[in-house]
Amino acid sequence: MADVWVAKDDGSDLIRATAIDGVGRDYNGNITARLSGGEQPVVTLVSVGPGQDTPDEFHVRLLEVITQLSDTTEAAIVRPVHDESRGWTWRPGPL
């Protein structure tokens, strides 16, 4: 099973996917992760600005990407990316 890491939208932090207990999308469209153990129980992965709304199921897409990457043999990182024409997407890549 590969190590999968999730980056915050600004790239300031990385979280090991196995430390995530749950993910959610608040009413403003921000995506948060609840972590197991540690000092910081909730981390905001995506903080949206004006005109940058996340899709309704964006937090579910993160879980799908993590699950797919967990079946690979190489370590990977998942980054939230905002594109003016396509909106928010989770972009997986090698670590």
Short mmCIF file of the C-alpha atoms (twelve columns), coordinates in Angstrom:
data_MODEL
# 
_entry.id   MODEL 
# 
loop_
_atom_site.group_PDB 
_atom_site.id 
_atom_site.type_symbol 
_atom_site.label_atom_id 
_atom_site.label_alt_id 
_atom_site.label_comp_id 
_atom_site.label_asym_id 
_atom_site.label_seq_id 
_atom_site.Cartn_x 
_atom_site.Cartn_y 
_atom_site.Cartn_z 
_atom_site.pdbx_PDB_model_num 
ATOM 1  C CA . MET A 1  0.000   0.000  0.000   1 
ATOM 2  C CA . ALA A 2  1.450   3.337  -1.065  1 
ATOM 3  C CA . ASP A 3  1.798   6.421  1.104   1 
ATOM 4  C CA . VAL A 4  -0.709  9.011  -0.056  1 
ATOM 5  C CA . TRP A 5  -0.451  12.633 1.045   1 
ATOM 6  C CA . VAL A 6  -2.987  15.456 0.659   1 
ATOM 7  C CA . ALA A 7  -1.842  19.063 0.190   1 
ATOM 8  C CA . LYS A 8  -3.664  22.190 1.282   1 
ATOM 9  C CA . ASP A 9  -4.733  24.522 -1.521  1 
ATOM 10 C CA . ASP A 10 -1.938  26.980 -0.738  1 
ATOM 11 C CA . GLY A 11 0.677   24.204 -0.469  1 
ATOM 12 C CA . SER A 12 1.566   25.179 3.107   1 
ATOM 13 C CA . ASP A 13 0.866   21.756 4.640   1 
ATOM 14 C CA . LEU A 14 0.743   18.079 3.722   1 
ATOM 15 C CA . ILE A 15 -1.409  15.531 5.534   1 
ATOM 16 C CA . ARG A 16 -0.936  11.774 5.379   1 
ATOM 17 C CA . ALA A 17 -4.176  10.351 4.005   1 
ATOM 18 C CA . THR A 18 -4.211  7.587  6.641   1 
ATOM 19 C CA . ALA A 19 -4.493  10.305 9.343   1 
ATOM 20 C CA . ILE A 20 -7.807  11.552 7.896   1 
ATOM 21 C CA . ASP A 21 -10.874 10.323 9.764   1 
ATOM 22 C CA . GLY A 22 -13.363 12.244 7.641   1 
ATOM 23 C CA . VAL A 23 -13.794 15.063 5.145   1 
ATOM 24 C CA . GLY A 24 -16.530 17.622 4.736   1 
ATOM 25 C CA . ARG A 25 -17.723 20.606 2.751   1 
ATOM 26 C CA . ASP A 26 -19.163 23.524 4.705   1 
ATOM 27 C CA . TYR A 27 -21.872 25.942 3.557   1 
ATOM 28 C CA . ASN A 28 -19.227 28.290 2.128   1 
ATOM 29 C CA . GLY A 29 -17.685 25.518 0.004   1 
ATOM 30 C CA . ASN A 30 -14.535 25.105 2.120   1 
ATOM 31 C CA . ILE A 31 -13.206 21.547 2.323   1 
ATOM 32 C CA . THR A 32 -12.043 20.331 5.731   1 
ATOM 33 C CA . ALA A 33 -10.428 17.138 6.988   1 
ATOM 34 C CA . ARG A 34 -10.930 15.721 10.479  1 
ATOM 35 C CA . LEU A 35 -7.725  14.099 11.688  1 
ATOM 36 C CA . SER A 36 -7.181  11.219 14.061  1 
ATOM 37 C CA . GLY A 37 -5.046  12.075 17.078  1 
ATOM 38 C CA . GLY A 38 -2.638  14.999 16.996  1 
ATOM 39 C CA . GLU A 39 -3.022  18.541 18.216  1 
ATOM 40 C CA . GLN A 40 -5.077  19.966 15.353  1 
ATOM 41 C CA . PRO A 41 -8.306  17.975 14.912  1 
ATOM 42 C CA . VAL A 42 -9.580  19.819 11.793  1 
ATOM 43 C CA . VAL A 43 -7.569  21.155 8.854   1 
ATOM 44 C CA . THR A 44 -8.993  23.327 6.069   1 
ATOM 45 C CA . LEU A 45 -7.729  21.844 2.809   1 
ATOM 46 C CA . VAL A 46 -9.519  24.258 0.467   1 
ATOM 47 C CA . SER A 47 -10.502 27.775 1.440   1 
ATOM 48 C CA . VAL A 48 -12.590 29.259 -1.351  1 
ATOM 49 C CA . GLY A 49 -12.576 32.860 -2.454  1 
ATOM 50 C CA . PRO A 50 -15.181 34.817 -4.388  1 
ATOM 51 C CA . GLY A 51 -16.191 32.961 -7.558  1 
ATOM 52 C CA . GLN A 52 -14.263 29.824 -6.561  1 
ATOM 53 C CA . ASP A 53 -17.061 27.609 -5.231  1 
ATOM 54 C CA . THR A 54 -16.221 23.941 -4.874  1 
ATOM 55 C CA . PRO A 55 -18.569 21.347 -6.416  1 
ATOM 56 C CA . ASP A 56 -21.156 19.842 -4.047  1 
ATOM 57 C CA . GLU A 57 -19.428 16.442 -4.016  1 
ATOM 58 C CA . PHE A 58 -15.832 17.744 -4.047  1 
ATOM 59 C CA . HIS A 59 -15.014 16.205 -0.663  1 
ATOM 60 C CA . VAL A 60 -16.265 12.817 -1.906  1 
ATOM 61 C CA . ARG A 61 -13.997 13.093 -4.976  1 
ATOM 62 C CA . LEU A 62 -11.011 13.431 -2.614  1 
ATOM 63 C CA . LEU A 63 -11.869 10.101 -0.998  1 
ATOM 64 C CA . GLU A 64 -12.188 8.480  -4.424  1 
ATOM 65 C CA . VAL A 65 -8.749  9.747  -5.494  1 
ATOM 66 C CA . ILE A 66 -7.161  8.604  -2.216  1 
ATOM 67 C CA . THR A 67 -8.697  5.143  -2.615  1 
ATOM 68 C CA . GLN A 68 -7.408  4.819  -6.182  1 
ATOM 69 C CA . LEU A 69 -3.900  5.961  -5.230  1 
ATOM 70 C CA . SER A 70 -3.780  3.626  -2.222  1 
ATOM 71 C CA . ASP A 71 -3.830  0.667  -4.608  1 
ATOM 72 C CA . THR A 72 -0.610  1.763  -6.320  1 
ATOM 73 C CA . THR A 73 2.941   0.963  -5.253  1 
ATOM 74 C CA . GLU A 74 4.393   4.476  -5.436  1 
ATOM 75 C CA . ALA A 75 3.971   7.297  -2.943  1 
ATOM 76 C CA . ALA A 76 1.652   10.014 -4.236  1 
ATOM 77 C CA . ILE A 77 0.330   13.447 -3.433  1 
ATOM 78 C CA . VAL A 78 -3.124  14.886 -4.133  1 
ATOM 79 C CA . ARG A 79 -3.446  18.633 -4.628  1 
ATOM 80 C CA . PRO A 80 -6.581  20.761 -4.902  1 
ATOM 81 C CA . VAL A 81 -6.288  22.944 -8.004  1 
ATOM 82 C CA . HIS A 82 -8.548  25.770 -9.163  1 
ATOM 83 C CA . ASP A 83 -8.761  26.584 -12.864 1 
ATOM 84 C CA . GLU A 84 -10.854 29.510 -14.115 1 
ATOM 85 C CA . SER A 85 -12.501 27.431 -16.860 1 
ATOM 86 C CA . ARG A 86 -12.844 24.045 -15.102 1 
ATOM 87 C CA . GLY A 87 -13.228 25.047 -11.465 1 
ATOM 88 C CA . TRP A 88 -11.810 22.912 -8.636  1 
ATOM 89 C CA . THR A 89 -10.256 19.495 -9.229  1 
ATOM 90 C CA . TRP A 90 -8.084  17.102 -7.231  1 
ATOM 91 C CA . ARG A 91 -4.815  16.594 -9.109  1 
ATOM 92 C CA . PRO A 92 -2.894  13.431 -8.163  1 
ATOM 93 C CA . GLY A 93 0.794   13.035 -8.873  1 
ATOM 94 C CA . PRO A 94 3.981   11.355 -7.695  1 
ATOM 95 C CA . LEU A 95 5.490   12.485 -4.425  1 
# 
